[in-house]
């Protein structure tokens, strides 16, 4: 039997809070969800940052830096 790699996509690129009340918006929410995904068996977490104020997609490097450093600090 071959190895299986589970990937968790936490937000999707274009999703907004109006599409799901479960969409993580803040860096802290994304970090917490990533930790839970690893605990559930995910080997890879795919992340898109969100504007914490309105949930819109963001390319803000500082948001990504906060999210990724938080995930790296708490997961393998």
OpenMM code with the backbone's topology and positions (N, CA, C; nanometers):
from openmm import Vec3, app, unit

residues = "UNK UNK UNK UNK UNK UNK UNK UNK UNK UNK UNK UNK UNK UNK UNK UNK UNK UNK UNK UNK UNK UNK UNK UNK UNK UNK UNK UNK UNK UNK UNK UNK UNK UNK UNK UNK UNK UNK UNK UNK UNK UNK UNK UNK UNK UNK UNK UNK UNK UNK UNK UNK UNK UNK UNK UNK UNK UNK UNK UNK UNK UNK UNK UNK UNK UNK UNK UNK UNK UNK UNK UNK UNK UNK UNK UNK".split()
positions = [
    Vec3(0.0849, -0.1178, 0.0000),
    Vec3(0.0000, 0.0000, 0.0000),
    Vec3(0.0894, 0.1241, 0.0000),
    Vec3(0.0601, 0.2189, -0.0882),
    Vec3(0.1382, 0.3416, -0.0973),
    Vec3(0.1031, 0.4402, 0.0119),
    Vec3(0.1883, 0.5379, 0.0263),
    Vec3(0.1629, 0.6426, 0.1243),
    Vec3(0.0539, 0.7361, 0.0744),
    Vec3(-0.0181, 0.7956, 0.1669),
    Vec3(-0.1226, 0.8922, 0.1358),
    Vec3(-0.0878, 1.0220, 0.2060),
    Vec3(-0.0982, 1.1313, 0.1342),
    Vec3(-0.0726, 1.2629, 0.1937),
    Vec3(-0.2039, 1.3401, 0.1953),
    Vec3(-0.2468, 1.3802, 0.3138),
    Vec3(-0.3679, 1.4591, 0.3282),
    Vec3(-0.3326, 1.6070, 0.3308),
    Vec3(-0.4035, 1.6840, 0.2506),
    Vec3(-0.3855, 1.8289, 0.2454),
    Vec3(-0.5140, 1.8953, 0.2928),
    Vec3(-0.5005, 1.9973, 0.3762),
    Vec3(-0.6164, 2.0733, 0.4230),
    Vec3(-0.6090, 2.2148, 0.3668),
    Vec3(-0.7125, 2.2548, 0.2946),
    Vec3(-0.7222, 2.3914, 0.2436),
    Vec3(-0.8169, 2.4660, 0.3370),
    Vec3(-0.7635, 2.5611, 0.4112),
    Vec3(-0.8403, 2.6224, 0.5197),
    Vec3(-0.9448, 2.7239, 0.4746),
    Vec3(-0.9191, 2.7951, 0.3662),
    Vec3(-1.0128, 2.9013, 0.3301),
    Vec3(-1.0592, 2.9006, 0.1852),
    Vec3(-0.9781, 2.8552, 0.0942),
    Vec3(-1.0053, 2.8783, -0.0467),
    Vec3(-0.9646, 3.0207, -0.0791),
    Vec3(-0.9452, 3.0493, -0.2040),
    Vec3(-0.8943, 3.1807, -0.2428),
    Vec3(-1.0019, 3.2887, -0.2478),
    Vec3(-1.1204, 3.2571, -0.2956),
    Vec3(-1.2211, 3.3616, -0.3184),
    Vec3(-1.3362, 3.3597, -0.2190),
    Vec3(-1.3370, 3.2655, -0.1287),
    Vec3(-1.4479, 3.2566, -0.0338),
    Vec3(-1.4500, 3.3759, 0.0605),
    Vec3(-1.5689, 3.4143, 0.0988),
    Vec3(-1.5891, 3.5263, 0.1909),
    Vec3(-1.6801, 3.4804, 0.3047),
    Vec3(-1.6864, 3.5560, 0.4134),
    Vec3(-1.7696, 3.5156, 0.5268),
    Vec3(-1.9175, 3.4969, 0.4920),
    Vec3(-1.9662, 3.5622, 0.3877),
    Vec3(-2.1069, 3.5437, 0.3495),
    Vec3(-2.1319, 3.4044, 0.2926),
    Vec3(-2.0252, 3.3350, 0.2516),
    Vec3(-2.0386, 3.2012, 0.1938),
    Vec3(-2.0380, 3.0912, 0.2991),
    Vec3(-1.9794, 3.1186, 0.4147),
    Vec3(-1.9737, 3.0196, 0.5219),
    Vec3(-1.9425, 3.0875, 0.6540),
    Vec3(-2.0196, 3.0571, 0.7568),
    Vec3(-1.9902, 3.1135, 0.8884),
    Vec3(-1.8681, 3.0492, 0.9530),
    Vec3(-1.8135, 2.9453, 0.8913),
    Vec3(-1.7006, 2.8717, 0.9481),
    Vec3(-1.5665, 2.9137, 0.8896),
    Vec3(-1.5653, 3.0126, 0.8036),
    Vec3(-1.4427, 3.0574, 0.7384),
    Vec3(-1.3508, 3.1254, 0.8400),
    Vec3(-1.2285, 3.0735, 0.8595),
    Vec3(-1.1357, 3.1413, 0.9509),
    Vec3(-1.0875, 3.2722, 0.8880),
    Vec3(-1.0890, 3.3795, 0.9650),
    Vec3(-1.0561, 3.5117, 0.9114),
    Vec3(-0.9263, 3.5687, 0.9641),
    Vec3(-0.9050, 3.5564, 1.0915),
    Vec3(-0.7890, 3.6204, 1.1530),
    Vec3(-0.6691, 3.5264, 1.1489),
    Vec3(-0.5492, 3.5813, 1.1590),
    Vec3(-0.4320, 3.4935, 1.1676),
    Vec3(-0.4448, 3.3900, 1.2787),
    Vec3(-0.4949, 3.4319, 1.3921),
    Vec3(-0.5099, 3.3375, 1.5042),
    Vec3(-0.6046, 3.2232, 1.4678),
    Vec3(-0.7176, 3.2548, 1.4026),
    Vec3(-0.8121, 3.1503, 1.3619),
    Vec3(-0.7489, 3.0547, 1.2603),
    Vec3(-0.6732, 3.1088, 1.1656),
    Vec3(-0.6067, 3.0250, 1.0666),
    Vec3(-0.5018, 2.9348, 1.1324),
    Vec3(-0.4269, 2.9897, 1.2268),
    Vec3(-0.3267, 2.9106, 1.2987),
    Vec3(-0.3943, 2.7984, 1.3771),
    Vec3(-0.4993, 2.8313, 1.4492),
    Vec3(-0.5703, 2.7297, 1.5283),
    Vec3(-0.6256, 2.6199, 1.4382),
    Vec3(-0.6843, 2.6569, 1.3245),
    Vec3(-0.7375, 2.5566, 1.2323),
    Vec3(-0.6251, 2.4698, 1.1750),
    Vec3(-0.5113, 2.5300, 1.1443),
    Vec3(-0.3981, 2.4536, 1.0919),
    Vec3(-0.3500, 2.3516, 1.1951),
    Vec3(-0.3427, 2.3911, 1.3195),
    Vec3(-0.3013, 2.2996, 1.4269),
    Vec3(-0.4009, 2.1837, 1.4370),
    Vec3(-0.5291, 2.2149, 1.4333),
    Vec3(-0.6310, 2.1089, 1.4411),
    Vec3(-0.6209, 2.0141, 1.3211),
    Vec3(-0.5927, 2.0686, 1.2045),
    Vec3(-0.5786, 1.9845, 1.0852),
    Vec3(-0.4605, 1.8892, 1.0991),
    Vec3(-0.3479, 1.9406, 1.1489),
    Vec3(-0.2331, 1.8516, 1.1695),
    Vec3(-0.2685, 1.7431, 1.2704),
    Vec3(-0.3349, 1.7812, 1.3779),
    Vec3(-0.3744, 1.6833, 1.4796),
    Vec3(-0.4672, 1.5766, 1.4213),
    Vec3(-0.5450, 1.6133, 1.3194),
    Vec3(-0.6376, 1.5197, 1.2552),
    Vec3(-0.5697, 1.4365, 1.1468),
    Vec3(-0.4419, 1.4659, 1.1172),
    Vec3(-0.3688, 1.3834, 1.0227),
    Vec3(-0.3235, 1.4517, 0.8947),
    Vec3(-0.3520, 1.5782, 0.8776),
    Vec3(-0.3079, 1.6477, 0.7562),
    Vec3(-0.1560, 1.6651, 0.7580),
    Vec3(-0.0934, 1.6412, 0.6446),
    Vec3(0.0511, 1.6600, 0.6308),
    Vec3(0.0837, 1.7962, 0.5716),
    Vec3(-0.0128, 1.8554, 0.5025),
    Vec3(0.0060, 1.9835, 0.4344),
    Vec3(-0.1145, 2.0720, 0.4642),
    Vec3(-0.0881, 2.1993, 0.4887),
    Vec3(-0.1960, 2.2961, 0.5064),
    Vec3(-0.1791, 2.4052, 0.4014),
    Vec3(-0.2839, 2.4269, 0.3242),
    Vec3(-0.2855, 2.5286, 0.2185),
    Vec3(-0.3591, 2.6500, 0.2745),
    Vec3(-0.2928, 2.7651, 0.2731),
    Vec3(-0.3465, 2.8842, 0.3403),
    Vec3(-0.3609, 3.0018, 0.2442),
    Vec3(-0.4725, 3.0718, 0.2564),
    Vec3(-0.4920, 3.2019, 0.1929),
    Vec3(-0.5237, 3.2997, 0.3046),
    Vec3(-0.4487, 3.4085, 0.3122),
    Vec3(-0.4727, 3.5084, 0.4171),
    Vec3(-0.6013, 3.5856, 0.3881),
    Vec3(-0.6631, 3.6324, 0.4938),
    Vec3(-0.7850, 3.7120, 0.4850),
    Vec3(-0.7610, 3.8449, 0.5546),
    Vec3(-0.8312, 3.9473, 0.5091),
    Vec3(-0.8333, 4.0740, 0.5806),
    Vec3(-0.9136, 4.0486, 0.7077),
    Vec3(-0.8525, 4.0605, 0.8264),
    Vec3(-0.9238, 4.0279, 0.9499),
    Vec3(-1.0461, 4.1161, 0.9764),
    Vec3(-1.0526, 4.2325, 0.9132),
    Vec3(-1.1656, 4.3237, 0.9374),
    Vec3(-1.2903, 4.2854, 0.8589),
    Vec3(-1.2727, 4.2400, 0.7338),
    Vec3(-1.3915, 4.2116, 0.6529),
    Vec3(-1.3919, 4.0733, 0.5884),
    Vec3(-1.2849, 3.9961, 0.6071),
    Vec3(-1.2798, 3.8604, 0.5547),
    Vec3(-1.2459, 3.8498, 0.4074),
    Vec3(-1.2174, 3.9609, 0.3423),
    Vec3(-1.1850, 3.9558, 0.1999),
    Vec3(-1.0457, 3.8962, 0.1802),
    Vec3(-1.0206, 3.8346, 0.0634),
    Vec3(-0.8870, 3.7806, 0.0368),
    Vec3(-0.7809, 3.8898, 0.0459),
    Vec3(-0.6635, 3.8538, 0.0950),
    Vec3(-0.5559, 3.9512, 0.1120),
    Vec3(-0.4234, 3.8924, 0.0649),
    Vec3(-0.3400, 3.9787, 0.0097),
    Vec3(-0.2041, 3.9389, -0.0275),
    Vec3(-0.1018, 4.0089, 0.0620),
    Vec3(-0.1462, 4.0595, 0.1748),
    Vec3(-0.0592, 4.1318, 0.2681),
    Vec3(0.0503, 4.0385, 0.3217),
    Vec3(0.1735, 4.0714, 0.2896),
    Vec3(0.2871, 3.9884, 0.3294),
    Vec3(0.2961, 3.9756, 0.4811),
    Vec3(0.2641, 4.0804, 0.5544),
    Vec3(0.2718, 4.0741, 0.7011),
    Vec3(0.1697, 3.9759, 0.7574),
    Vec3(0.0514, 3.9696, 0.6983),
    Vec3(-0.0476, 3.8708, 0.7427),
    Vec3(0.0046, 3.7296, 0.7196),
    Vec3(0.0591, 3.7059, 0.6011),
    Vec3(0.1157, 3.5731, 0.5722),
    Vec3(0.2303, 3.5405, 0.6671),
    Vec3(0.3141, 3.6376, 0.6949),
    Vec3(0.4273, 3.6151, 0.7851),
    Vec3(0.3761, 3.5732, 0.9233),
    Vec3(0.2751, 3.6429, 0.9734),
    Vec3(0.2187, 3.6099, 1.1047),
    Vec3(0.1558, 3.4702, 1.1043),
    Vec3(0.0798, 3.4411, 1.0005),
    Vec3(0.0122, 3.3117, 0.9919),
    Vec3(0.1143, 3.1985, 0.9818),
    Vec3(0.2076, 3.2115, 0.8896),
    Vec3(0.3031, 3.1027, 0.8682),
    Vec3(0.3967, 3.0827, 0.9859),
    Vec3(0.4409, 3.1911, 1.0484),
    Vec3(0.5282, 3.1734, 1.1648),
    Vec3(0.4513, 3.1097, 1.2808),
    Vec3(0.3238, 3.1444, 1.2955),
    Vec3(0.2419, 3.0833, 1.4002),
    Vec3(0.2193, 2.9349, 1.3765),
    Vec3(0.1963, 2.8989, 1.2498),
    Vec3(0.1776, 2.7570, 1.2156),
    Vec3(0.3070, 2.6806, 1.2383),
    Vec3(0.4179, 2.7345, 1.1916),
    Vec3(0.5472, 2.6672, 1.2072),
    Vec3(0.5849, 2.6494, 1.3540),
    Vec3(0.5469, 2.7445, 1.4379),
    Vec3(0.5808, 2.7359, 1.5798),
    Vec3(0.5032, 2.6253, 1.6516),
    Vec3(0.3895, 2.5866, 1.5955),
    Vec3(0.3033, 2.4924, 1.6672),
    Vec3(0.2823, 2.3584, 1.5973),
    Vec3(0.3430, 2.3417, 1.4797),
    Vec3(0.3239, 2.2159, 1.4053),
    Vec3(0.4573, 2.1673, 1.3489),
    Vec3(0.4527, 2.0487, 1.2922),
    Vec3(0.5707, 1.9943, 1.2240),
    Vec3(0.5692, 2.0326, 1.0787),
] * unit.nanometer
topology = app.Topology()
chain = topology.addChain("A")
for resn in residues:
    res = topology.addResidue(resn, chain)
    for name in ("N", "CA", "C"):
        topology.addAtom(name, app.Element.getBySymbol(name[0]), res)
